[in-house]
Amino acid sequence: MELVLVVTFAGLLGLALRYIVPGRDLHGLAVMPSAGVILGSLGWLIAIWVGIDAGGPWGWVIALGLALVGTTALGIVLPKRRKAADEALWAELTRS
């Protein structure tokens, strides 16, 4: 049951970060929530594998912390890389 809640909250966290971190017009609608779900699930998996109790707060802290940090980093890096790739493609296409 906890995994379902972690995935839900991580997805909602990613959705909120989509509107908080600038540059959302340079990536798709589902990128940030999907990254939140993936990173939150990965954090929960790591916490369980390490042996942290599923009912305790530390699994939540690890899962949602990883989702927060990773999704924020993605939201900052992705628009910069997209702009650079778009400019390179434009330069290549307009070259005579």
Secondary structure as the mmCIF struct_conf table of DSSP 4:
data_model
#
loop_
_struct_conf.conf_type_id
_struct_conf.id
_struct_conf.beg_label_comp_id
_struct_conf.beg_label_asym_id
_struct_conf.beg_label_seq_id
_struct_conf.end_label_comp_id
_struct_conf.end_label_asym_id
_struct_conf.end_label_seq_id
HELX_RH_AL_P HELX_RH_AL_P1 GLU A 2 ILE A 20
BEND BEND1 VAL A 21 PRO A 22
HELX_RH_3T_P HELX_RH_3T_P1 ARG A 24 LEU A 26
BEND BEND2 HIS A 27 HIS A 27
TURN_TY1_P TURN_TY1_P1 LEU A 29 ALA A 30
HELX_RH_AL_P HELX_RH_AL_P2 VAL A 31 VAL A 50
TURN_TY1_P TURN_TY1_P2 GLY A 51 GLY A 51
TURN_TY1_P TURN_TY1_P3 ALA A 54 GLY A 55
BEND BEND3 GLY A 56 GLY A 56
HELX_RH_AL_P HELX_RH_AL_P3 PRO A 57 LEU A 93
TURN_TY1_P TURN_TY1_P4 THR A 94 THR A 94
#
